[in-house]
Amino acid sequence: MEGGQYNPATIEEVQRLREELHAKRKRLVFTSGCFDLLHAGHVRYLAQARAAGDALVVALNSDASVRALKGESRPIQSQEDRAEILSALRSVDAVVIFDENRTTKLIQKIKPHVFAKGGDYTVDSLNPEERAALDGVKAEIKILPLVPGRSTTKTVHKMLAPESSDGEKKLVLGVLGSGKGTNFAAILRAIKLGELDAEVGVVISDVAGSGMMKLAQGAGLPAVFVDPGPNPNKFGDAAQKEVCEHLERHQVDVVVLTGFMRLLKEPVLSAFQDRIVNVHPSLLPLFKGRDAPQQAINEGELESGCTVHLVNAEVDAGRILAQAKVPVLIGDTAQALHERIKEAEHRLLPQVLGEWRARGLPIRGGEAQKA
């Protein structure tokens, strides 16, 4: 502290601390975070982390890093203030500020003996790059339980949007997609025309540079690419966790899947139970899964259509909210039929979203009441 200003530790100082501890057969614990609005959950978590070793170093996201991760409205407090507050805790031995979105480089330089992470993660859902760095320095990974009901996001939500006003606020949508984004465009059009009283909080795609991402960017909306991982047939634990974080960060009421070609699993399904909606190109329960228009043609159906339904752990098996029918014409190809179905989707999906509260479907912070 010089002239009343707190000076965070340098990487070199943390490296020396690590070597001093190692020489005495003691262990350095390392954790990271934004710590934007310190609360009891943070204090208890850091105390648990410190108890896992002999000294605790906190890597603190810089202001630029917080903005990149959480949007332009964050951080609430400057990096200098956040670092000073953290350093005042008995459990914290040093605070180092970093600019990157990940702590990979810090892990490689500091070589902590123990890496601590909150209980909303598992070892498998850690970022693969950070996990590889931890394995490289032979760090022990400790997953520590969170304090229920305490989080920065929930605290901010209570401050800015008390429960009593939820019914007066616009429905906040989180839109996930993998392709051109024609249903997303239909949602934007309905909002612009005043047919849908909602706003898009965030757009997420598993395809970098997808048409939907470009539409979102052109509309000035937050657009996020989530790396699905190396397996083309799997949306890994780290990706599932990242999607959930983005949705919660943007205070999403309803998650809308518009041609999203990945299966959502935990923690998204639990965090947004009965608040995830999908539009599928068939009259469910007929023709689940991929290539539904071709399946309808193969079966000689006289009509097909689309279904808007809630999403659960089983593919295309959640509660049906609405359906629209289209004819299957003689000589139809799968592509021609699908284009006709899409026209129905573009009408039906915004309609269902516009009726969300009237249908008594749940939103963030509780269940909507039927009008």
C-alpha positions in Angstrom: 0.0 0.0 0.0 1.6 3.3 -1.1 -0.1 6.6 -0.7 -3.4 4.9 0.1 -3.3 2.9 -3.2 -3.2 -0.9 -3.0 -0.6 -2.6 -5.3 -1.5 -6.1 -6.4 1.2 -8.7 -6.4 3.4 -9.3 -9.5 3.8 -12.7 -11.1 7.4 -12.7 -9.9 6.4 -12.1 -6.3 3.9 -15.0 -6.5 6.5 -17.3 -8.1 8.9 -16.5 -5.2 6.1 -17.2 -2.7 5.5 -20.6 -4.4 9.2 -21.5 -4.3 9.5 -20.5 -0.6 6.5 -22.7 0.3 7.8 -25.6 -1.8 11.2 -25.5 -0.1 9.4 -25.9 3.3 7.2 -28.7 1.9 4.2 -26.5 2.0 1.5 -25.9 -0.6 0.3 -22.9 -2.6 -3.4 -22.8 -3.4 -4.5 -20.9 -6.5 -8.0 -19.8 -7.5 -9.4 -17.2 -9.8 -12.5 -15.1 -10.5 -14.0 -11.7 -11.1 -15.2 -11.1 -7.4 -17.2 -8.1 -8.7 -19.4 -7.8 -5.7 -18.0 -9.6 -2.6 -20.5 -11.5 -0.6 -20.7 -14.2 2.0 -20.4 -17.0 -0.6 -17.1 -15.6 -1.8 -15.7 -15.2 1.8 -16.6 -18.8 2.7 -15.3 -20.2 -0.5 -12.0 -18.4 -0.2 -11.6 -19.6 3.4 -12.2 -23.2 2.2 -9.6 -22.7 -0.5 -7.0 -21.4 1.9 -7.6 -24.4 4.2 -6.6 -26.7 1.3 -3.0 -25.5 1.6 -0.6 -23.1 3.3 -1.1 -19.9 1.3 -3.8 -18.7 -1.1 -3.2 -16.6 -4.3 -6.3 -15.2 -6.1 -6.0 -14.4 -9.8 -8.4 -11.5 -10.4 -9.9 -10.8 -13.8 -9.0 -7.3 -15.0 -11.7 -4.8 -15.9 -11.2 -5.6 -19.6 -11.4 -9.3 -18.9 -14.6 -9.0 -16.9 -16.2 -6.9 -19.7 -15.3 -9.6 -22.3 -16.8 -12.4 -20.1 -19.8 -10.6 -18.6 -20.7 -7.8 -20.9 -20.3 -4.0 -21.0 -22.3 -3.5 -17.8 -19.6 -5.1 -15.7 -17.5 -4.9 -13.6 -19.3 -3.0 -10.9 -16.1 -2.1 -9.2 -12.7 -1.4 -10.6 -9.9 -4.0 -10.6 -8.0 -1.9 -8.1 -10.9 -1.8 -5.6 -11.7 -5.5 -6.1 -8.0 -6.4 -5.5 -7.9 -4.2 -2.3 -11.0 -5.7 -0.9 -9.9 -9.3 -1.5 -6.4 -8.6 0.0 -8.1 -7.5 3.2 -9.5 -11.0 3.8 -7.6 -13.1 6.3 -7.7 -16.1 3.9 -6.0 -14.3 1.0 -2.2 -14.1 0.9 -1.8 -12.4 -2.5 -3.9 -11.0 -5.4 -2.6 -10.9 -9.0 -4.5 -9.3 -11.8 -4.7 -10.9 -15.3 -6.1 -9.7 -18.6 -6.9 -13.0 -20.4 -10.2 -14.8 -20.3 -8.4 -17.9 -19.0 -5.7 -18.5 -16.3 -3.7 -20.9 -18.5 -0.6 -18.7 -18.7 -0.7 -18.0 -14.9 -1.0 -21.6 -14.1 2.1 -22.4 -16.2 4.1 -19.6 -14.7 3.1 -20.0 -11.0 2.8 -23.8 -10.9 0.4 -24.0 -8.0 0.3 -27.1 -5.8 -3.5 -26.9 -5.5 -6.1 -25.4 -7.9 -9.5 -24.6 -6.3 -12.8 -24.1 -8.2 -16.4 -23.7 -7.1 -18.9 -26.5 -6.9 -20.8 -25.4 -10.0 -17.9 -27.0 -11.8 -16.7 -30.6 -12.0 -13.2 -31.7 -13.0 -14.6 -32.8 -16.4 -16.3 -29.4 -17.0 -13.1 -27.3 -16.4 -11.9 -25.5 -19.5 -9.8 -28.0 -21.5 -6.9 -25.6 -21.9 -6.7 -24.8 -18.2 -7.1 -28.5 -17.3 -4.2 -29.3 -19.6 -2.1 -26.6 -17.9 -3.0 -28.0 -14.5 -2.0 -31.5 -15.5 1.2 -30.1 -16.9 2.3 -28.6 -13.5 0.9 -31.6 -11.6 -1.6 -29.5 -9.6 -4.2 -31.1 -7.4 -7.7 -30.0 -8.3 -10.1 -29.2 -5.5 -13.8 -28.7 -6.2 -15.3 -26.8 -3.3 -19.0 -26.5 -2.5 -20.8 -23.3 -3.1 -22.9 -21.5 -0.5 -26.5 -21.9 -1.7 -28.3 -18.7 -2.7 -25.2 -16.6 -2.7 -23.8 -15.4 -6.0 -22.9 -12.1 -7.6 -25.5 -12.6 -10.4 -28.3 -13.2 -7.9 -27.3 -10.2 -5.9 -27.2 -8.0 -8.9 -30.6 -9.3 -10.1 -32.2 -8.5 -6.7 -30.7 -5.0 -6.9 -31.8 -4.2 -10.4 -35.0 -6.3 -10.9 -36.9 -7.2 -7.7 -39.3 -10.1 -8.0 -42.4 -7.9 -7.7 -41.5 -6.2 -11.0 -40.7 -9.3 -13.0 -44.2 -9.4 -14.5 -43.8 -5.8 -15.9 -40.5 -6.5 -17.6 -40.0 -7.7 -21.1 -39.3 -11.4 -21.6 -35.5 -11.9 -21.9 -34.6 -14.5 -24.5 -31.4 -16.4 -24.9 -31.2 -17.8 -28.5 -29.1 -20.8 -29.4 -28.5 -21.9 -33.0 -26.1 -23.5 -35.4 -27.2 -22.3 -38.9 -28.5 -19.4 -40.9 -30.8 -18.2 -38.2 -34.1 -17.9 -40.1 -36.2 -18.5 -36.9 -34.0 -16.0 -35.0 -34.7 -13.5 -37.8 -38.5 -14.2 -37.4 -38.1 -13.5 -33.6 -36.3 -10.2 -34.3 -39.0 -9.2 -36.8 -41.8 -10.0 -34.4 -40.1 -7.8 -31.7 -39.6 -5.0 -34.1 -43.3 -5.1 -35.2 -44.5 -5.1 -31.6 -46.0 -8.6 -32.0 -43.6 -10.0 -29.3 -43.0 -8.1 -26.1 -39.5 -9.4 -25.5 -35.8 -8.6 -25.9 -32.9 -10.8 -26.9 -30.3 -11.0 -24.0 -27.7 -13.1 -25.7 -27.2 -15.2 -28.9 -25.0 -18.3 -28.7 -23.8 -20.5 -31.5 -21.6 -23.6 -31.6 -20.5 -22.6 -35.1 -18.1 -19.7 -35.4 -19.3 -17.2 -38.1 -22.7 -18.8 -38.4 -25.4 -16.9 -40.2 -27.2 -16.4 -36.9 -24.1 -14.9 -35.3 -23.8 -12.4 -38.1 -27.5 -11.5 -37.8 -27.0 -10.9 -34.1 -23.9 -8.8 -34.6 -25.7 -6.8 -37.3 -28.5 -6.1 -34.8 -26.0 -5.0 -32.1 -26.8 -7.9 -29.8 -24.3 -9.9 -27.7 -23.2 -12.8 -29.8 -21.1 -15.6 -28.3 -19.3 -18.5 -29.9 -19.0 -21.5 -27.6 -16.4 -24.1 -28.7 -18.2 -27.4 -28.8 -14.9 -29.4 -28.4 -13.1 -31.8 -30.7 -15.8 -34.4 -30.9 -18.3 -33.5 -33.7 -21.0 -35.7 -32.1 -20.7 -34.4 -28.5 -21.2 -31.1 -26.7 -18.8 -31.5 -23.9 -19.1 -30.7 -20.2 -17.0 -27.5 -20.5 -19.2 -26.2 -23.3 -22.4 -27.1 -21.4 -21.1 -25.1 -18.4 -20.1 -22.2 -20.6 -23.5 -22.0 -22.2 -25.2 -22.0 -18.8 -22.9 -19.2 -17.5 -23.7 -17.0 -20.5 -27.4 -17.5 -20.1 -27.4 -16.8 -16.4 -25.1 -13.8 -16.9 -27.5 -12.2 -19.3 -30.5 -12.8 -17.0 -32.3 -15.0 -19.5 -36.0 -15.9 -18.8 -36.5 -18.3 -21.7 -33.9 -20.3 -23.8 -34.9 -20.6 -27.4 -33.3 -23.3 -29.6 -33.5 -22.4 -33.3 -31.7 -25.1 -35.3 -29.3 -25.8 -32.5 -27.7 -29.1 -33.5 -26.3 -30.1 -30.1 -28.0 -31.8 -27.1 -28.2 -29.7 -24.0 -27.5 -31.5 -20.8 -26.5 -30.5 -17.2 -26.2 -27.9 -15.8 -28.3 -26.1 -18.4 -31.4 -28.4 -18.1 -31.6 -28.0 -14.3 -30.8 -24.2 -14.3 -33.5 -23.6 -16.9 -36.0 -26.4 -16.2 -39.3 -25.8 -18.2 -37.7 -22.6 -19.6 -36.0 -24.1 -22.7 -38.1 -24.3 -25.9 -37.4 -25.9 -29.3 -39.0 -25.8 -32.7 -38.9 -29.1 -34.5 -39.9 -29.7 -38.2 -42.5 -32.5 -37.6 -45.8 -33.1 -35.8 -44.3 -34.7 -32.7 -44.4 -37.3 -31.5 -43.9 -38.4 -35.1 -40.4 -38.3 -36.7 -38.1 -37.2 -33.8 -34.5 -36.4 -34.4 -32.8 -35.5 -37.7 -34.2 -35.5 -41.2 -37.8 -35.2 -40.1 -39.1 -33.9 -43.4 -37.6 -36.8 -45.3 -39.0 -39.2 -42.7 -42.5 -37.8 -43.4 -42.1 -38.3 -47.1 -40.7 -41.8 -46.7 -43.8 -42.7 -44.7 -46.2 -41.4 -47.3 -47.7 -38.8 -44.9 -50.3 -36.4 -46.4 -49.4 -33.7 -43.9 -46.5 -32.6 -41.8 -45.7 -29.4 -39.9 -43.8 -28.1 -36.9 -43.9 -28.4 -33.2 -42.9 -26.0 -30.5 -42.1 -27.9 -27.3 -40.2 -27.7 -24.0 -36.8 -29.4 -23.9 -35.9 -32.2 -21.4 -33.2 -34.8 -21.3 -34.9 -37.0 -24.0 -34.6 -36.0 -27.6 -37.8 -34.1 -28.9 -39.9 -35.5 -26.0 -40.7 -32.5 -23.9 -44.2 -31.1 -23.4 -45.8 -29.9 -26.6 -46.8 -26.3 -26.5 -48.2 -25.7 -30.1 -48.2 -27.2 -33.5 -48.9 -26.0 -37.1 -49.7 -28.2 -40.0 -48.6 -28.0 -43.7 -49.5 -30.3 -46.6 -47.1 -32.8 -48.1 -47.5 -32.3 -51.8 -47.0 -34.9 -54.6 -43.4 -34.9 -55.8 -42.2 -33.0 -52.7 -38.5 -33.2 -51.9 -37.3 -33.0 -48.3 -35.9 -29.5 -49.0 -39.2 -28.2 -50.5 -41.2 -29.6 -47.6 -38.8 -28.2 -45.1 -39.0 -24.7 -46.6 -42.8 -24.9 -46.3 -42.5 -26.0 -42.7 -40.0 -23.2 -41.9 -42.7 -20.7 -43.0 -45.0 -22.1 -40.4 -42.2 -22.1 -37.8 -41.5 -18.4 -38.4 -45.2 -17.7 -37.4 -45.6 -20.3 -34.6 -42.4 -19.7 -32.6 -42.9 -16.0 -32.0 -46.6 -16.6 -31.2 -45.7 -19.1 -28.5 -43.1 -16.8 -27.0 -45.6 -13.9 -27.0 -48.1 -16.1 -25.1 -45.4 -17.4 -22.6 -46.8 -15.6 -19.5 -50.4 -16.1 -20.5 -49.8 -19.8 -20.7 -48.5 -19.8 -17.1 -45.0 -20.9 -18.1 -42.2 -20.2 -15.7 -39.7 -17.3 -16.0 -36.6 -16.3 -14.2 -37.3 -15.8 -10.5 -40.5 -17.8 -10.4 -43.6 -18.9 -12.3 -45.6 -16.6 -14.4 -49.3 -16.2 -13.6 -51.9 -16.9 -16.2 -53.7 -13.8 -17.4 
